[in-house]
Amino acid sequence: MAVRARWARRQALVVAMIGALKLHDSYIARTVVLTVLATWGVLLGLDVVMAFAGEFGEIGKGSYTINHAIAATALTIPWRGYNLFPTAAVIGSLLGLGQLAATSELTALRALGLSRRRLSVSVAIPLALMTLLMVANGEALAPWGEERSQALRSTRNQDLVVAQYSGLWAREGGMFLNARAGEQKAGNGDQWLELQGVRLFQFDADGRLQSIANVRVAEHRKGKWLLRDVERTTFAAKSVQRTRVAEERWDSQLDETALAASVTKPRNMGSGELRRSIDYRQRNGLQSSDFEEIYWGRWFYPINVLALCLAAIPFAFGTLRSGGYGKRLFLGIVFALGFWVLQQVFTRLAGIYHFDFRIAYAMPPAIMLGVSLWLFKRRSG
């Protein structure tokens, strides 16, 4: 009976400890989430207000009205929130943990047997869930909002539906395409890519020019290319032939996604589209660094957020115990700016010296976590 009683008491103690840990986890998570959301809201609000103020100078151009300016700015909120979340996460985490440290709650939690690593996990779990939501936002809602925002801004020029860029080049095997301008159009529930002032250069396997085609408009609709007002000059061994047709089908496997990327900013594309564009460019010997930078930045986004926040946690166990919100805010800004500078340096070096962007994105969190681990051990010693 005595053995059973002791066993029952031990089980009750274990259950009580598990319940206490869950209570502590929820309390820390609630504190961190609230401060992160508050910081995020302030930063996002300031950014949106400044962006809207910048739109005032464009009102009145073409059919661009104040309603267009409001909608165009509002549609960029998902993307602005995605970009600002890492900064808000580290500042908010420091503010929340600093609040717990200043009231000696962190000290009390450690006295109950929670290690610093255990407290770090309590912070990391809610941040990880919020980061996953941001990743989903960056893949779906943010690109969609940016595209719609660009469509509204294009009403400044009534001739365009979305955007216009010049000097578009593409290659498929021995075929080289040059377009003076390109735009993505929409109407009657359909969207298509339209290239204007197109020239098609066809070379044979020996590099000899076979033909040149001048095309007024090339449209890509429903997976098919349609050429309008085509004038083609064909070069034979001893003759030159010129033909004109009003319209013809173009049987080409030229990747419409890759061409659309030249008239759509890479940051507005999903990871799948970026991957296809990178593969297409590498397959045809074209420059793909701009797309690789955005693509790998998406993959390392959650790692960067968690690494940045975890690197700041050691300060909560001493440095933030004294001092007010100003000190915590200053440290958060220093961490965010330091991380941003490191990331900019490494990504720019990757673009210049053409080394793997995965290395460039992995170095800043590795450095920050290394410094954090050193501080952790130093404060524990």
C-alpha positions as CSV (number, residue, x, y, z in Angstrom):
1,M,0.0,0.0,0.0
2,A,2.8,2.4,0.9
3,V,4.5,1.7,-2.5
4,R,1.3,2.4,-4.3
5,A,0.8,5.6,-2.3
6,R,4.3,6.8,-3.2
7,W,3.8,5.9,-6.9
8,A,0.5,7.8,-6.9
9,R,2.2,10.9,-5.3
10,R,4.9,10.8,-8.0
11,Q,2.4,10.5,-10.8
12,A,0.4,13.5,-9.3
13,L,3.7,15.5,-9.1
14,V,4.6,14.7,-12.7
15,V,1.1,15.7,-13.9
16,A,1.3,18.9,-11.9
17,M,4.7,19.7,-13.4
18,I,3.5,19.1,-16.9
19,G,0.4,21.3,-16.3
20,A,2.7,24.0,-14.9
21,L,5.0,23.9,-17.9
22,K,2.1,24.2,-20.3
23,L,0.8,27.1,-18.3
24,H,4.2,28.8,-18.4
25,D,4.5,28.1,-22.1
26,S,1.1,29.7,-22.8
27,Y,2.0,32.7,-20.6
28,I,5.3,33.3,-22.3
29,A,3.8,32.7,-25.8
30,R,0.9,35.1,-25.1
31,T,3.3,37.9,-23.9
32,V,5.7,37.5,-26.9
33,V,2.9,37.2,-29.5
34,L,1.1,40.4,-28.2
35,T,4.3,42.4,-28.2
36,V,5.3,41.1,-31.7
37,L,1.8,41.9,-33.1
38,A,1.9,45.4,-31.5
39,T,5.3,46.2,-32.9
40,W,4.4,44.7,-36.3
41,G,1.2,46.9,-36.4
42,V,3.2,50.1,-35.6
43,L,5.8,49.4,-38.2
44,L,3.3,48.3,-40.9
45,G,1.1,51.3,-40.2
46,L,4.0,53.8,-40.6
47,D,5.1,52.1,-43.8
48,V,1.6,52.1,-45.3
49,V,1.0,55.8,-44.4
50,M,4.3,56.8,-46.1
51,A,3.6,54.7,-49.2
52,F,0.1,56.3,-49.5
53,A,1.7,59.7,-49.2
54,G,4.0,58.9,-52.0
55,E,1.0,58.1,-54.3
56,F,-0.5,61.6,-54.0
57,G,1.9,62.9,-56.7
58,E,0.6,60.3,-59.2
59,I,-3.1,61.2,-58.7
60,G,-4.6,62.8,-61.9
61,K,-2.2,61.0,-64.3
62,G,-4.3,59.2,-66.9
63,S,-7.3,57.7,-65.1
64,Y,-5.5,57.3,-61.8
65,T,-7.7,58.7,-59.0
66,I,-7.5,58.8,-55.2
67,N,-9.6,55.7,-55.0
68,H,-7.0,53.9,-57.2
69,A,-4.2,55.2,-54.9
70,I,-6.0,53.9,-51.8
71,A,-6.6,50.5,-53.3
72,A,-3.1,50.2,-54.8
73,T,-1.6,51.0,-51.4
74,A,-3.9,48.6,-49.6
75,L,-3.1,45.7,-51.9
76,T,0.6,46.0,-51.0
77,I,-0.1,45.5,-47.3
78,P,0.5,41.7,-47.4
79,W,3.9,42.2,-49.1
80,R,4.9,45.0,-46.7
81,G,3.8,42.9,-43.7
82,Y,5.9,39.9,-45.1
83,N,9.0,42.1,-45.3
84,L,8.5,43.8,-42.0
85,F,7.7,40.7,-39.9
86,P,11.4,39.7,-39.2
87,T,12.1,43.1,-37.8
88,A,8.9,43.2,-35.8
89,A,9.6,39.7,-34.5
90,V,13.0,40.5,-33.0
91,I,11.9,43.8,-31.6
92,G,8.7,42.4,-30.2
93,S,10.4,39.4,-28.7
94,L,12.9,41.6,-26.9
95,L,10.2,43.9,-25.7
96,G,8.1,41.0,-24.4
97,L,11.0,39.1,-22.8
98,G,12.4,42.4,-21.4
99,Q,9.0,43.0,-19.7
100,L,9.2,39.6,-18.1
101,A,12.8,40.1,-17.1
102,A,12.1,43.5,-15.6
103,T,9.4,42.1,-13.3
104,S,11.6,39.2,-12.3
105,E,9.2,36.7,-13.9
106,L,11.9,35.0,-15.9
107,T,13.9,34.6,-12.7
108,A,10.9,33.0,-11.0
109,L,10.4,30.7,-13.9
110,R,14.0,29.6,-13.8
111,A,13.7,29.0,-10.0
112,L,10.9,26.6,-10.8
113,G,13.3,24.5,-12.8
114,L,12.9,25.9,-16.4
115,S,16.2,26.1,-18.1
116,R,17.2,28.8,-20.5
117,R,16.9,26.4,-23.4
118,R,13.4,25.4,-22.2
119,L,12.4,29.1,-22.1
120,S,13.8,29.6,-25.6
121,V,11.6,26.8,-26.9
122,S,8.6,28.6,-25.3
123,V,9.5,31.7,-27.3
124,A,10.3,29.8,-30.5
125,I,7.1,27.8,-30.8
126,P,4.7,30.8,-31.2
127,L,7.2,32.6,-33.4
128,A,7.5,29.5,-35.7
129,L,3.7,29.4,-36.1
130,M,3.5,33.1,-37.0
131,T,6.4,32.6,-39.4
132,L,4.6,29.8,-41.2
133,L,1.6,32.1,-41.7
134,M,4.0,34.7,-43.2
135,V,5.5,32.1,-45.5
136,A,2.0,31.2,-46.8
137,N,1.3,34.9,-47.2
138,G,4.5,35.4,-49.1
139,E,3.6,32.5,-51.5
140,A,0.0,33.4,-52.2
141,L,-1.5,36.6,-51.0
142,A,1.5,39.0,-51.2
143,P,2.3,38.2,-54.9
144,W,-1.4,38.4,-55.8
145,G,-1.7,41.8,-54.1
146,E,1.4,43.2,-55.8
147,E,0.2,42.2,-59.2
148,R,-3.2,43.8,-58.6
149,S,-1.5,46.9,-57.3
150,Q,0.6,47.2,-60.4
151,A,-2.5,46.8,-62.5
152,L,-4.1,49.8,-60.8
153,R,-0.9,51.9,-61.1
154,S,-0.8,51.2,-64.8
155,T,-4.0,53.2,-65.3
156,R,-1.7,56.3,-65.2
157,N,-0.9,55.2,-68.7
158,Q,-4.1,54.3,-70.5
159,D,-2.3,52.3,-73.2
160,L,-1.3,49.7,-70.7
161,V,-3.1,47.2,-68.6
162,V,-0.4,46.1,-66.2
163,A,3.2,47.2,-67.0
164,Q,5.5,47.9,-69.9
165,Y,9.3,47.2,-70.2
166,S,11.6,47.5,-73.1
167,G,14.6,45.4,-74.3
168,L,13.2,41.9,-73.7
169,W,15.4,39.1,-74.9
170,A,14.8,35.3,-74.8
171,R,16.4,32.2,-76.2
172,E,15.2,28.7,-77.1
173,G,17.8,26.6,-78.7
174,G,18.8,28.3,-82.0
175,M,15.9,30.8,-81.8
176,F,16.5,34.2,-80.3
177,L,13.6,36.6,-79.5
178,N,13.9,40.3,-79.0
179,A,10.9,42.4,-78.1
180,R,10.8,46.2,-77.9
181,A,8.2,46.1,-75.2
182,G,6.0,43.6,-73.3
183,E,3.0,43.7,-71.2
184,Q,0.6,41.4,-69.4
185,K,-3.0,42.1,-70.4
186,A,-6.3,41.2,-68.9
187,G,-9.9,41.4,-70.2
188,N,-13.1,39.4,-70.3
189,G,-11.9,37.1,-67.6
190,D,-8.8,36.2,-69.5
191,Q,-5.1,37.0,-69.0
192,W,-2.3,36.8,-71.6
193,L,1.2,37.9,-72.4
194,E,1.6,40.3,-75.3
195,L,4.9,41.3,-76.8
196,Q,5.2,44.2,-79.2
197,G,7.9,45.0,-81.8
198,V,9.2,41.4,-81.9
199,R,12.1,40.1,-83.9
200,L,12.8,36.4,-84.2
201,F,16.3,35.3,-85.3
202,Q,16.7,31.6,-86.3
203,F,20.1,30.1,-86.5
204,D,21.1,26.6,-87.6
205,A,23.4,24.2,-85.7
206,D,26.5,25.7,-87.4
207,G,25.5,29.2,-86.2
208,R,24.3,30.4,-89.7
209,L,21.4,32.8,-89.8
210,Q,18.5,31.1,-91.4
211,S,15.7,33.7,-91.1
212,I,14.7,37.0,-89.5
213,A,11.0,37.6,-88.7
214,N,9.6,41.1,-87.8
215,V,6.4,40.7,-85.9
216,R,4.2,43.6,-84.8
217,V,2.5,41.6,-82.0
218,A,3.1,38.2,-80.4
219,E,0.4,36.9,-78.1
220,H,0.6,33.9,-75.8
221,R,-3.0,32.7,-75.1
222,K,-3.9,29.4,-73.5
223,G,-0.5,27.8,-74.0
224,K,-0.3,28.8,-77.7
225,W,1.7,31.6,-79.5
226,L,-0.1,33.8,-82.1
227,L,2.0,36.1,-84.4
228,R,0.3,39.1,-86.1
229,D,1.6,41.1,-89.0
230,V,4.6,38.9,-89.8
231,E,7.3,39.9,-92.3
232,R,9.9,37.1,-92.6
233,T,13.2,37.1,-94.5
234,T,14.6,33.6,-95.2
235,F,18.3,33.1,-96.2
236,A,19.0,30.2,-98.5
237,A,22.5,29.2,-99.8
238,K,22.2,31.4,-102.9
239,S,19.0,33.3,-102.4
240,V,16.9,35.5,-100.1
241,Q,13.1,35.2,-99.9
242,R,10.8,37.6,-98.2
243,T,7.2,36.8,-97.2
244,R,4.4,38.6,-95.4
245,V,1.4,37.1,-93.6
246,A,-1.3,38.8,-91.5
247,E,-1.4,36.1,-88.9
248,E,0.3,32.7,-88.1
249,R,0.6,30.2,-85.4
250,W,4.1,29.8,-83.8
251,D,4.9,26.3,-82.6
252,S,7.4,27.0,-79.9
253,Q,8.1,25.6,-76.5
254,L,9.4,29.0,-75.3
255,D,8.5,29.3,-71.7
256,E,5.8,31.9,-71.3
257,T,6.5,32.0,-67.5
258,A,10.1,33.0,-68.1
259,L,9.1,35.7,-70.5
260,A,6.4,37.0,-68.2
261,A,9.1,37.2,-65.5
262,S,10.7,39.9,-67.6
263,V,7.6,42.0,-67.4
264,T,6.7,41.0,-63.9
265,K,9.1,41.6,-61.0
266,P,10.6,38.3,-59.6
267,R,9.4,39.1,-56.1
268,N,5.8,39.0,-57.4
269,M,6.2,35.3,-58.4
270,G,5.6,32.2,-56.4
271,S,8.4,29.8,-55.6
272,G,7.2,27.4,-58.2
273,E,7.3,30.1,-60.9
274,L,10.7,31.2,-59.8
275,R,12.1,27.7,-59.9
276,R,10.8,27.2,-63.5
277,S,12.2,30.6,-64.6
278,I,15.6,29.7,-63.0
279,D,15.7,26.3,-64.8
280,Y,14.7,27.9,-68.1
281,R,17.5,30.6,-67.8
282,Q,20.1,28.1,-66.8
283,R,19.1,25.7,-69.5
284,N,19.5,28.4,-72.1
285,G,22.6,30.1,-70.7
286,L,20.8,33.2,-69.5
287,Q,21.4,35.3,-66.3
288,S,19.3,34.0,-63.4
289,S,20.9,35.6,-60.3
290,D,18.0,38.0,-59.7
291,F,15.6,35.1,-59.6
292,E,17.9,32.9,-57.5
293,E,18.2,35.6,-54.9
294,I,14.5,35.9,-54.5
295,Y,13.9,32.1,-54.6
296,W,16.4,31.2,-51.9
297,G,15.4,34.2,-49.9
298,R,11.9,32.6,-49.7
299,W,13.4,29.3,-48.4
300,F,15.6,30.9,-45.8
301,Y,12.9,33.3,-44.6
302,P,11.7,31.2,-41.7
303,I,15.2,30.2,-40.7
304,N,16.2,33.9,-40.7
305,V,13.3,34.9,-38.5
306,L,13.8,32.2,-35.9
307,A,17.6,32.6,-35.9
308,L,17.3,36.4,-35.4
309,C,14.9,36.0,-32.5
310,L,16.8,33.2,-30.8
311,A,20.1,35.1,-31.1
312,A,18.5,38.0,-29.1
313,I,17.2,35.8,-26.3
314,P,20.4,35.8,-24.1
315,F,20.0,39.5,-23.6
316,A,16.7,38.9,-21.8
317,F,18.5,37.0,-19.0
318,G,20.6,39.9,-17.8
319,T,20.9,42.9,-20.1
320,L,17.2,43.6,-20.2
321,R,16.6,43.1,-16.5
322,S,17.3,46.7,-15.9
323,G,16.3,49.6,-18.1
324,G,13.0,50.5,-19.8
325,Y,11.4,50.0,-23.1
326,G,13.9,52.4,-24.8
327,K,16.8,50.1,-24.1
328,R,14.9,47.0,-25.3
329,L,13.8,48.9,-28.4
330,F,17.3,50.0,-29.1
331,L,18.7,46.5,-28.8
332,G,16.0,45.1,-31.1
333,I,16.7,47.7,-33.8
334,V,20.5,47.0,-33.5
335,F,19.9,43.3,-34.0
336,A,17.5,43.8,-36.9
337,L,19.8,46.3,-38.6
338,G,22.9,44.2,-38.0
339,F,21.2,41.1,-39.5
340,W,19.9,43.1,-42.5
341,V,23.4,44.5,-43.2
342,L,25.0,41.1,-43.0
343,Q,22.4,39.6,-45.3
344,Q,22.8,42.5,-47.8
345,V,26.6,42.1,-47.9
346,F,26.5,38.3,-48.4
347,T,23.8,38.4,-51.1
348,R,25.5,41.2,-53.0
349,L,28.8,39.3,-52.9
350,A,27.0,36.2,-54.2
351,G,25.6,38.2,-57.1
352,I,29.0,39.7,-57.9
353,Y,31.2,36.7,-57.5
354,H,28.6,34.1,-58.6
355,F,28.7,31.8,-55.6
356,D,25.7,29.8,-54.3
357,F,23.0,32.0,-52.8
358,R,22.3,29.3,-50.3
359,I,25.7,30.0,-48.8
360,A,24.9,33.7,-48.8
361,Y,21.6,33.3,-47.0
362,A,23.0,30.7,-44.5
363,M,25.9,32.8,-43.3
364,P,24.0,35.6,-41.5
365,P,21.9,33.3,-39.3
366,A,24.9,31.1,-38.6
367,I,26.9,34.1,-37.4
368,M,24.0,35.4,-35.3
369,L,23.4,32.0,-33.7
370,G,27.1,31.6,-33.1
371,V,27.3,34.9,-31.2
372,S,24.1,33.9,-29.3
373,L,25.6,30.6,-28.3
374,W,28.8,32.2,-27.1
375,L,26.7,34.7,-25.0
376,F,24.6,31.9,-23.7
377,K,27.6,29.9,-22.5
378,R,29.3,33.1,-21.1
379,R,26.2,34.0,-19.1
380,S,25.8,30.5,-17.9
381,G,29.5,30.3,-16.7
